[in-house]
Amino acid sequence: MAAAVGPLRVPGHLCRVLLFLSQFSVVSGGGSLNVQPSRPLSRARRDPGPTRTFPAASRAAESTDMPPYVMKCPSNGLCSRLPADCVECRTNFSCVYGKPVTFDCTVKPSVTCVDQDFRSQKNFILNMTCRFCWQLPETDYECSSSTSCMTVSCPRQRYAANCTVRDHVHCLGNRTFPKMLYCNWTGGYKWSTALALSITLGGFGADRFYLGQWREGLGKLFSFGGLGIWTLIDVLLIGVGYVGPADGSLYI
């Protein structure tokens, strides 16, 4: 008969020792006893450690170091068709204006192009016409517009504009230049509508009201078109285009 065993009483200091030892795991193997902390091991399993991001950072640095002109340069295209911002040419101003001329050019770094046989090349010969950029036709450059000048005036007004050559056009000198241009903008007024109003309702000033000239419109309204004389004059002036919108724009 086994004797009944009562509850085992453990001293207080021994409980603290057991609680401290419970924080470690005992691993036996090869006749040796290894005591390893259990909490750092569990934390190591949950946290795989920091992730290395050096390649991504290097790729981001490479993308930021890309020259801005590369966005305008098509890859693997003909070198002779590259925009002017993608090449560097050894030009000279001793050529004869309007005559064909050839220059030795080199593509800029980070730009790839091919020749007629689809072979990669860096140096090529560019054929162009000898002329400065400001001597190009108006279709080869773009200029800033102005809405503060009067298009309907005598003499016709001009304004100072800044013009930039289109990317695919090659020329000598600066590709951005100032130029005096005629005022050429419209506010949406139709010449046919103004003329029709002048013929039909000109005695009431409808044509002047339509063009934004409300003072003249009130004068025609209260004078019944200047007893018809003012109406006939306005029909002639609007018909030849001498009277235009009050904002100084052109008819459409």
Disulfide bonds with the S-S distance in Angstrom:
Cys73-Cys86 1.86
Cys79-Cys113 1.88
Cys89-Cys105 1.92
Cys95-Cys130 1.89
Cys133-Cys171 1.91
Cys143-Cys163 1.91
Cys149-Cys183 2.07
